[in-house]
């Protein structure tokens, strides 16, 4: 009963789809009815699995927030590589599925005090992390969640977006005509 309350929207949509499938069978459209039924089942399964994954993700973010610490470190290098190649501790590799081990992750090679170690970086901040610089980073276990520059790089540099063919052509035409650029 609790599952029905949690997924009430999906149950209602599935009931409507089931009524639609019955109507299709009544009007002698069995192929269309079967296709609709299969799509409804697939959509329901994806919705339920997705909501469970979302709950797990929120729980893991809460754990990261609880375990984070601010550490001063020197970033030696940064690369995207597989977990198995990154030189992470065996305990970290064992806790991850085989499929996730093959996925490329943003890895930072850092020096914290006298110790050199590899840490996993958050993908959103990976491009803004300066190399060969000392930074103050927020770390939760082996996971770097944010970086603030101490020396050198003061702000986050955003790479300039490449302009497409049509945008360049439009700018050239407007420049020749002496018109203002439209943004």
C-alpha positions in Angstrom: 0.0 0.0 0.0 2.9 2.3 0.8 4.3 1.8 -2.7 1.0 2.9 -4.3 1.0 6.1 -2.3 4.6 6.9 -3.3 3.9 6.3 -7.0 0.3 7.5 -7.3 1.0 9.5 -10.5 2.4 6.5 -12.2 -0.5 4.3 -11.1 -3.0 6.8 -12.5 -1.1 7.1 -15.8 -0.8 3.3 -16.1 -4.6 2.9 -15.5 -5.3 5.4 -18.3 -2.9 3.6 -20.6 -4.5 0.2 -19.7 -8.0 1.6 -20.6 -6.5 2.9 -23.9 -5.0 -0.5 -24.6 -8.4 -2.2 -24.0 -10.0 0.2 -26.4 -7.4 -0.6 -29.0 -8.1 -4.3 -28.6 -11.8 -3.6 -28.9 -11.3 -1.7 -32.2 -9.1 -4.5 -33.6 -5.7 -2.8 -33.3 -3.7 -5.5 -31.4 -0.3 -4.5 -32.7 -0.8 -0.9 -31.6 -2.2 -2.1 -28.3 0.8 -4.3 -27.6 3.3 -1.5 -28.5 1.4 0.9 -26.2 1.4 -1.6 -23.4 5.1 -2.3 -23.7 6.0 1.4 -23.7 3.8 2.0 -20.7 5.5 -0.8 -18.8 9.0 0.4 -19.8 8.1 4.0 -18.7 6.9 2.8 -15.4 10.0 0.7 -14.7 12.3 3.6 -15.7 10.3 6.1 -13.5 10.5 3.8 -10.4 14.2 2.9 -10.9 15.0 6.6 -11.6 13.3 7.8 -8.4 15.2 5.2 -6.3 18.5 6.3 -7.9 17.7 9.9 -7.2 17.0 9.1 -3.5 20.4 7.2 -3.3 22.1 10.2 -4.9 20.6 12.6 -2.5 21.6 10.4 0.4 25.2 10.1 -0.8 25.4 13.9 -1.2 24.3 14.3 2.4 27.0 11.9 3.5 29.6 13.9 1.5 28.4 17.2 3.1 28.7 15.7 6.5 32.3 14.3 5.9 33.8 17.3 4.1 37.0 19.0 5.4 39.0 21.9 4.1 42.6 21.0 3.2 45.5 22.9 1.7 47.1 21.0 -1.1 49.5 21.4 -4.1 48.0 20.0 -7.4 50.6 18.2 -9.3 48.5 17.1 -12.3 45.0 16.3 -13.4 43.8 13.7 -15.8 40.7 11.7 -16.8 41.4 8.0 -16.3 39.8 4.8 -15.2 39.6 4.0 -11.5 41.7 0.9 -12.0 44.5 2.9 -13.6 44.3 5.8 -11.2 46.1 4.1 -8.3 43.3 4.5 -5.8 43.3 2.4 -2.7 42.1 -1.2 -3.0 39.2 -0.6 -0.6 37.8 2.2 -2.9 38.1 -0.1 -5.9 36.3 -3.0 -4.2 33.4 -0.9 -3.1 32.6 0.1 -6.7 30.9 -2.1 -9.3 32.9 -3.5 -12.3 31.0 -1.3 -14.7 31.9 1.9 -12.8 35.6 0.9 -12.6 35.8 1.1 -16.4 34.3 4.6 -16.5 36.7 7.5 -16.8 36.8 9.8 -13.9 38.5 13.2 -13.3 41.6 12.4 -11.1 43.8 14.9 -9.4 47.4 14.0 -8.3 48.0 16.1 -5.3 50.6 16.7 -2.5 49.0 17.1 0.9 51.8 17.8 3.4 54.6 15.3 2.7 52.2 12.8 1.1 51.4 12.4 -2.6 48.0 10.9 -3.4 45.4 10.6 -6.1 41.9 12.0 -5.4 38.7 11.9 -7.4 37.5 15.4 -8.5 33.9 16.5 -9.0 33.3 16.7 -12.8 31.8 20.2 -12.7 34.9 21.8 -11.2 37.6 19.7 -12.9 38.2 22.2 -15.7 38.6 25.1 -13.3 41.1 23.4 -11.1 44.6 25.0 -11.6 47.6 22.7 -12.3 50.9 23.2 -10.5 49.4 25.5 -7.9 48.7 25.4 -4.2 45.0 25.5 -3.5 42.6 25.2 -0.6 40.1 22.4 -1.4 37.1 20.9 0.3 37.6 17.1 0.5 35.3 14.3 1.6 37.4 11.1 1.8 38.9 10.7 -1.6 36.5 13.1 -3.3 37.3 16.8 -4.0 34.1 18.8 -4.0 35.4 22.4 -4.3 38.6 24.3 -4.9 39.6 27.8 -4.0 42.9 29.2 -5.3 45.5 30.4 -2.7 48.3 31.5 -5.0 48.1 32.5 -8.6 44.7 31.6 -10.1 42.3 34.0 -8.4 39.1 33.2 -10.3 37.5 30.5 -12.4 38.2 30.9 -16.1 35.4 30.0 -18.4 36.5 29.0 -21.9 35.0 31.1 -24.6 32.4 29.2 -26.6 33.2 28.5 -30.3 30.9 30.3 -32.7 29.1 28.2 -35.2 29.2 28.8 -39.0 25.8 30.6 -39.1 26.6 32.9 -36.2 29.9 33.9 -37.7 28.2 34.5 -41.1 25.5 36.6 -39.4 28.1 38.7 -37.5 30.0 39.4 -40.7 26.9 40.4 -42.6 25.8 42.7 -39.7 29.3 44.2 -39.6 29.2 45.0 -43.3 25.8 46.5 -43.0 26.8 48.5 -40.0 24.0 47.1 -37.8 24.1 46.3 -34.1 24.7 42.7 -33.1 21.7 40.8 -32.0 22.2 38.6 -28.9 
